[in-house]
Amino acid sequence: MDQSEMRGALLADDPIETVTVEHRGVTVEVRPPSLAQQKYFRRQAMDPKTKEIDDTKLVVHSIIGCTYKPGTDERVFELADVEALLNKSTDPRTIVGKLSRAITKIMSVTQEDVEGNFGEGPSAT
């Protein structure tokens, strides 16, 4: 396999894990963000003066960017929803609680994931 074929195989779209969340009779699909989306979310959550990331805003922008109408590319939330989401409770029974847990789940990498993909896990060297 030459470099072009290798790159083509490695850069092709992979199946992604999604999480379905139901709240008040409405079902949404949560998808993992791309690296570009993650960068955008961080920029949206960054204080322009201090360059610090506001974790709460990061969660809200992740919810907006990762929540879709199931089976479509249509996002459920818009940037206009930032304030409304910021004012919701994070109780696990609320939509913000459910969506933030779903996003954490799809973005989490466990030691088992690392070992499954890299054999022994990260090198100590």
C-alpha positions in Angstrom: 0.0 0.0 0.0 1.5 3.3 -1.0 1.3 6.6 1.0 -1.7 7.9 -1.0 -3.7 4.7 -0.4 -2.7 4.7 3.3 -3.8 8.3 3.7 -7.1 7.6 1.9 -7.9 4.7 4.1 -7.0 6.5 7.3 -8.7 9.8 6.4 -12.0 8.2 5.2 -15.0 8.8 7.4 -15.3 6.4 10.3 -18.5 5.3 11.9 -19.2 7.4 15.0 -20.9 6.5 18.2 -24.0 8.6 18.9 -26.1 8.8 22.0 -29.8 9.2 22.0 -31.3 11.4 24.7 -35.0 11.6 25.5 -36.5 14.5 27.5 -40.2 15.4 27.8 -41.2 13.2 24.9 -38.5 14.7 22.6 -35.7 12.6 21.3 -32.4 14.1 20.2 -29.1 12.6 19.0 -25.8 13.6 20.5 -22.7 13.2 18.2 -19.1 13.6 19.0 -17.6 16.9 17.7 -14.8 17.1 15.1 -11.5 18.6 16.2 -12.5 21.8 14.3 -15.7 21.9 16.3 -13.9 21.4 19.6 -11.6 24.3 18.7 -14.6 26.5 17.9 -16.3 25.6 21.2 -13.2 26.5 23.1 -12.9 29.8 21.3 -16.5 30.6 22.1 -15.8 29.8 25.8 -12.6 31.8 26.0 -12.4 35.1 27.8 -10.8 37.5 25.3 -8.8 39.3 27.9 -7.4 36.5 30.1 -7.6 33.7 27.5 -9.1 31.4 30.2 -11.8 28.9 29.2 -15.1 29.2 31.0 -16.0 25.5 31.6 -19.7 26.3 31.8 -19.7 28.1 28.4 -17.7 25.2 27.0 -20.4 22.8 28.0 -23.2 25.0 26.6 -21.4 25.5 23.2 -20.8 21.7 23.1 -24.5 21.1 23.7 -25.4 23.5 20.9 -22.9 22.0 18.5 -23.4 18.3 19.2 -27.2 18.0 19.6 -29.1 17.0 16.4 -32.5 16.0 15.2 -32.1 12.2 14.9 -30.9 10.9 11.5 -30.3 14.5 10.1 -27.6 17.1 10.1 -30.1 19.6 11.6 -28.9 21.0 14.9 -31.6 21.4 17.6 -30.1 24.5 19.3 -28.8 27.8 18.0 -26.3 30.4 19.4 -29.4 32.3 20.4 -30.0 29.6 23.0 -26.8 30.2 24.9 -28.3 32.3 27.7 -31.3 30.0 28.1 -29.0 27.0 28.4 -26.7 28.8 30.8 -29.7 29.4 33.1 -30.8 25.7 33.2 -30.1 23.4 36.1 -27.4 20.8 35.7 -29.5 18.3 37.7 -29.2 14.9 36.0 -32.9 14.9 35.2 -32.8 18.1 33.3 -32.0 18.5 29.6 -28.7 20.2 30.3 -27.8 17.4 32.8 -28.7 14.7 30.3 -27.0 16.3 27.3 -23.8 17.1 29.2 -23.5 13.5 30.4 -24.1 12.2 26.9 -21.4 14.5 25.5 -19.0 13.4 28.2 -19.7 9.8 27.3 -19.1 10.2 23.6 -15.9 12.2 24.2 -14.4 10.0 26.9 -11.4 7.9 26.3 -10.8 5.1 28.8 -7.7 3.2 29.6 -9.4 0.2 27.9 -9.9 2.3 24.7 -6.2 3.2 24.7 -5.1 -0.4 25.3 -7.5 -1.6 22.6 -6.1 0.8 20.1 -2.5 0.8 21.1 -1.8 -2.6 22.7 -0.1 -2.1 26.0 -1.3 1.5 26.5 0.8 4.6 26.6 4.5 4.2 26.8 6.2 5.3 30.0 9.2 6.6 28.1 
